[in-house]
């Protein structure tokens, strides 16, 4: 058997240990592993008529060349947000132009037949894609086309439907709590209000859990639009009650004011998403206008996904890797490895596209006071989901 492994979407800590785990488990079972670079982009850009041009798109993986990759963050295979089923004209590889028709309002081409030919050419019998719901949605397409697929969920937003945990989430929360607490120093020294923006497009779970663990004053999540006037009153009270005379607000990048819009900019990616970011600065500016208190604005952004994984992400990444290879050895296909109720399991690969995973607002968030609310933990999993 020959396995192809790739990482797609945003990088997160834990990807390299997962890659290493797949390789080591596969080598023990006499399975060959091929690393596909740049996510699905590695297959889209593979030119069957020019073998020399493909040298940077695949790499044989073995115990030797993955030996140390688990010691640092990011992804050894690099990544992209490419979706071969929805390729724009300006993203179409030159050697494929004229071979596929651009259709629909957005003029997109489905290059899946090319991807299938590349997989056949490479002799790949099965795929192990590691990614969020966007990356894994194309894994579903591969499964539907007859390719053997075992998917592994990763995203620091922890929002892949069908699993309680995604690789990268714990480290993102750990980083966020560390930086939030570090920012207490300048915020308190200048007696200001800190507005700290965290990643979180559609799910506010990362911001919610980070705010809860760092014990901040207020938290604004993607699921609940907020009233800036009410927030301003809360913040003034919070600051006055603090002996150090400062306050901290954490905000998801996908949060919005009541009657406002999510802050997006730039061109849509292959999955229809524009870049997010800026709601923290907008919120900070509005709070200063209302309260006349100076603001410390900090967008943590990529710092949340920088560096090596913490121990929990190491544990999950390696366990997911072993489970994925075991599924292939057992002859299974069209599955996604997962954690449910604290136990490792698998679900159908298309589970990730069947629904969306969002914060349980009624159970874990005080929408009136913009604060995490954990009424009880009995019977809940470790991260309260």
N, C-alpha and C positions, 0 to 999 in steps of 0.2 A: 504494500500500500504506500502511496505517496500523498502526503498532506500538504496543502498550501495554507499558510497562516498570514493574516494581515491585520492591521489596526487602522481604524477609520475614525473620522471626526476629531474632536479636540483631544490632545494628549492628557493623560492623568498619571499620577504616581501609581505604580502597580502593573503597568503594561509590560515592562521588561521582565519582572518575575513571572508573569503569566506566560510570556513567550518562552522563557527558559524552562518553565514547568512542562509546557507542551512538548518541547524538544526532548528533554530528558526522559519523560515518560514514553514518548514515541520511540526513541533510540533503544530503550530497554526492551521494547516489543518488536525490534527490527523493522521499524517504519521509518521511511525517509521523509524529511521535512524540508519544504521550500518556503523561504520567507518572501512574501510579495510586498515590495516597497510602495509607499505612498497610498496605502489603502486600496480602494477599488480603482484608483487612478493608475496603479501599476498594471492592471489588466487592460484598462481602456487604452493606455498609451503603448502597449506592447505591439510592435510592428512585425508581423509574421514574415514580411518580405525583406526585412533588414535586420538579421540576427545581431549584428554588432551593436546596433543602437539600443538593444535591450539589456545590455550588460548591467546597467544600474537599476533595473526594475525587479530583478529577482536575485536571491542569494541563498545558496545551500546553507542550512543550519545544522549544527552538530554540537556536541558537548563542549568542544574546544572554543568555538567562536561565540557561544552564549555564556561561557563560564562566569564572566564578571558583570554581565549586563544588569543583574538584579541589584547591583549596588548603587545605581543611580536612577533618576526619574526619566520622564519622557518615554519615547518609544524608539527602540533600536531600528525598527523598520520604517520609521517616519510615517507621516499620515497626510490625508487630504480629506476634503468634504465632497469628493467626486461621487456622482450617482450615474452609472453608465446607462441607466434607463431614461435619464433626463439630461441630455447633453446640449448645451447652448452652442450656437454656431461659432462663437468666438473661443469656445473651449474645446472644439472638435479637433483632434489630432489631424495634422495635414494629410497624412496618408489615408485617413478615413473619409475625407471630404468628397462628396459626390456619391458615396456609397450608401448613405442613410438619409431618409427624408425628414425634414423638419416640419412638425405638425402642431396644431393647436394654437391658441392665442399667444402663448409665450414662445412659440417656435422652438420646440425641443425635439431631439432625435433619440430613439431607443437603440442603443448600440449593443444590446445584450447578445445578439447573434455573434458579434465579434468576440465578446468576452468568452462565450462558450467555445469558440474555435481556439482561443488562446489556452484555455484550460486543457483542452484535448491535446494541443501541441505540447504543452508542458508535462503531460502525462499525470496530471493531478487527479487523484481519485476522490478526494474529499477536501472540504474547506473548513477552516476554523477561523471565522471572522470575529474580531473583538471590537465592540463599539457600542454606541448608544442606539436609540430606536431608529434614527435615520440610517446609519450604517447597517443595522440588522434588518431593516425593511428590505434592503436589496439582497440580503442573505435569504430572505423569504422567497424573493423572486428566483434566486438560484435554485432553491429547493424545488420550486414549482417547475423549473426547467429540467429537473432530473438530476441535479448535482447533489451529492451527499454533503450535508451541512450540519455542523454542531456549533451553535453560536455561544459567545461569551459576552455578557453585558458589562459595560463600563460607562460611567459618567459621574462626574462629581456632583451633578444635580440629583443623583439617585432616583431618576424619574423613568426608568425603563419599566413598563407595565409587565407584571408577571413574576417579578422578583422583589424581595424585600431589600436586597442589597446589590449595588453595582460597584465594581472596582473603582477606586479613586475617591469615594465619598468620605471615608473616615479621615484620610489625609487632608482633604480640602477643609473639613471642619476643624481639624487640629491646627492647620495653618491659620485659619480665620480667627480662632479663639486666641492664638498667640499674638496676632497682629492687632486685634481689637484691644487686648489688654495692654499691649505695648503703647498704643495710641492714647491710653489714659494719661501718660506722662505729659506730652505736650498740651493735650486738651485741658488737663487740670492746671498745669503751670500758667496757662493764659486765661483760665476761667472761661472757656468757650463751650460750644456744642459741637461734638464730632458727628458727622454724617458719613458712615462707612458703607460703601456699595460693594456687594458681593455678587458673583455670578449666580444665575438662576433665571432662565428665560421664562419657562411656563410653571415651574415648580419652585416654591419658596422654601423647600425643606432645608437646604443648606443654610440659608439665612436664619431660618427659624431655630434650628438646632444650635447653630453657632451663637445666636443671640441668647438662647436659653442657658447654654453652658458658660458663656462669658458674663451672664447676668447684666445685660445692658438695660437701659431705661425703656426703650421702645424698639419695636421691630416691624418693618413694613414688608409684606410678602406679596408675591406675584398674584396670589389668588384673591386678595381683598383690596380693592381701591380705597385710598385713604383721603380723609378730609384734612387739608393742610392747616386750616384755622384751628381745628380741634387738636391736631398734633402740636401746633405752636403753643397752645395753652398747657398741654401736658408737659412739654419740654421746659417751659418756664418754671413750672412747679417742681419738676425733677431736679433742675439745676439749683433751685433755691433750697431744696431739702438736702442736697449733697453738701457735707461739711467742706469738701474741696471746691464747691461751686462750679461744677461742670456737669454735662449730660452727654449721653451717647445714643445715637440712633443707628440701627443697622437696616439697610434697605436692599432688597433683591433688585437686580438689574431689570427684571421684567415687571416690577411694581408700577403702579400708576395712580395719579390723583383721581378723585371722583370727577367724572366728566372729562378727564384728560385721556391721553393716548400713551401707549407704550412708546418709549423713545427708541426709534430705529433709524438706521442710516446705511448708506451704501447699497450696492447691488445685492440682490438675492443670491444665495448660494444654490447649489444643485438640488437642495431639499426645500427651497422656497423660503429660507430664513435670511433676513437682513441682520446686520450686526446690532447688538444692543449695547447700551451704556450711556449714561448721562443723567439718569433720573436722580442719582445722588447729588449731583451738582445743582440740578434744578430745584430739588427739595431744599438743599442748603441755602441757595439764594433766596427762595421764598421764605424760609424760616428767619433769615436775617432781616428781610424787609418787614416782617410782621413783628418780630421780637426785638430787633435792633441789637441782637447778640452776635458777636463774631463767630464764624464757623470754621471748623477744621474739616475740610472735605478730603476724603481718601477713597480712591477706587482701587480695591485690592487686585481685581482682575487676575492676571496670569500668575501672580504670586501664590494664589490659592492652589495652583496645579504645578508649582515649581518644586524641584528637589525630589529626594528619594521618598518612597512610601513609608508610612508608619507600619507598626507590626500587624495591625488588623488587616490592612490592605495587602500586606505580604501573605498573610494566612489565607485570605479569600482568593487572591490571585493564583496562588499555587494550588489550592484545592479545586478551583474552577478548572485549571489546566488539566489536572489529573482526571477529573470527572469527565471532561470533554473527550480526552483520548480514550478513556474507558468506554464511553458511549460508542465511539467508532469501532473499537475492538469487539464490542458486543453486536455490531452490525446495525446499530441504530442510525437514523438520519432524520433531519427536520426537527431537531430538538434545540432548546436553549437551556443551558445550565442555569441554576437559580438557587436562591436561599428563600425558604418560606418557613415562617414560624421557627427560625433558628436551625433549620435542618437543610442540608444540601439535597437538591432534587433536580429534576428536569421538567420542562413544560414544552408544549409544541412551539416550534420556532416562530410561528405567526402570532403567538400570544402578544408579543410586543407591539403589534399593530392593531390589536383588537380593541384597545381602550387606552386611556391616559392615566398616569399616576400623578396625583396631586396631594397637597397637604390636606389632612382631615381637619378642616377648619373648626368644625363644631367641637371636636375632641381636644385639639391641641393649640388653638389660637383664640385669644380674646379680641374679637373684631371691633369691640367698642373702645377698648383702651390700647389697642395696638401692642399687645404683649404676648409672648408665649404663655400658654396655659396648660399645665400638666396636672390634671385633677387627680389622676391615679395611675400607677404603673403596674399594678398586679395584672399578670396575664399578658402584658405587652412585651414585644421583642426588644432587644437591646437598644435600638435607635428609635423606640416608641412606635414603630410601624409594623 
